[in-house]
Structures are given as C-alpha cells and as structure tokens.
Amino acid sequence: MNAIPTWFKWLLIAIWCGFAFWRGMYVGEQNERSKWLVKTALQTVSNQVELAKKDRALRVLENRIASQAVEISTFYQGVMDENLKRKDSIIARLNNRTLRLSVPVSGPAATCQGAGSVSTSNQPQAAGETRAELSDSAAQFLVGIGAECDAEVIHANEVKDHLAACRAALEQQQFILKE
C-alpha cells in the first residue's frame, strides 16, 4: 500500500521541475548580468584610460600655449622697451640740439632764416628746397605721436601673434579630441 497518492507525487515532481527551471533561469540571468557588468566595467576602464591620455595631451598643450604666450609677451615687451628707448634718445638729442627736425615749406626763401642751420642734421636736403625748423615742443610732440603710433602697431602685432598661437592651439586641441 502506497501512503502517498499518485497525484501528490506528480505535484512534487512538477514543483521540483518548476524549481529547477526557475533556478536555471535565475543562474543564466545572473551569468548574463555578470557578463554585462564585466563588459561595461571594461568599457568604462577603457574610456577612462582614453580620457586620461587625452587629458594628459591637453595639459601638455596647455602648458605649451602658456609658455608660448609668455614668450610672445616677453618679445613684444622688449620691442616696446626698445621703442621707448629710441623715443627717449631722439627727444634727448632734440633737447641737446644735436638733432633738428624741419619740414619743407612753400614760399620765399627769405622767410626761413633758420634754414641754414638745418643742414647740419642727418636729413638730406634737396637743392633749392626751403625748409622750416620745428620748435622744440612741436618736434617733441611729433616724436611722441610717432612713438605712440609705433607702440600701437607693436601691440597689434602682439595681439596678431597671440591669435595665431591660439588658432594653432585650437586646431591641435580639436585633433587631440577627435582621436
């Protein structure tokens, strides 16, 4: 005599098969999930390594740009200092009367009595040309204006060189980021 009914045996077998099927699905799901997690982690590490390389290259580029900007500024500061020295030298020569500035004038030669003293300057004088010597203040003013104009040109060239360096750096940066 059998104490366990047949239908109960089939029910236990069905429950056991269901549990085995569920356990197989659960293990398979966990296996796939772990594969996906490993793949994602490897991709993240790979991305971080790539970003670290790009970041390192960008830092090198940044340092190079900064040193290049300092070099450009230092060069043009030297040019500006040279311009200022040249202006001061010319003004000193004007004050010492070793340099005279004159302009050509139209009209009778008798009105320009000081034209004979101008011939000692370094300026060529055409034959028969009438010249008038500038006053000290006018000569200093014109030299100052010329030096200011030179300073603006020097500053514009410095800005142009900085922009060219920035443009080159931007192209390098875009190349680094595209890699």
Residue pairs with C-beta under 8 A, 6 or more apart in sequence:
54 176
54 177
54 179
57 176
58 173
58 176
61 169
61 172
61 173
61 176
64 169
65 165
65 166
65 169
68 165
69 162
69 165
72 158
72 161
72 162
72 165
73 158
76 154
76 155
76 157
76 158
76 161
79 154
80 151
80 154
80 155
83 147
83 150
83 151
83 154
84 147
86 147
87 143
87 144
87 146
87 147
90 99
90 143
91 140
91 143
91 144
93 99
94 100
94 101
94 136
94 139
94 140
94 143
95 136
99 121
99 122
100 117
100 118
100 120
100 121
100 133
100 134
100 139
101 121
101 123
101 133
101 134
101 138
101 139
101 142
101 143
102 115
102 118
102 121
102 123
102 131
102 132
102 133
102 134
103 131
103 132
103 134
104 129
104 130
104 131
104 132
105 111
105 112
105 130
105 131
105 132
106 130
107 130
108 130
109 115
109 130
112 130
112 131
112 132
114 132
114 133
115 130
115 131
115 132
115 133
117 133
118 125
118 131
118 133
119 125
125 131
134 142
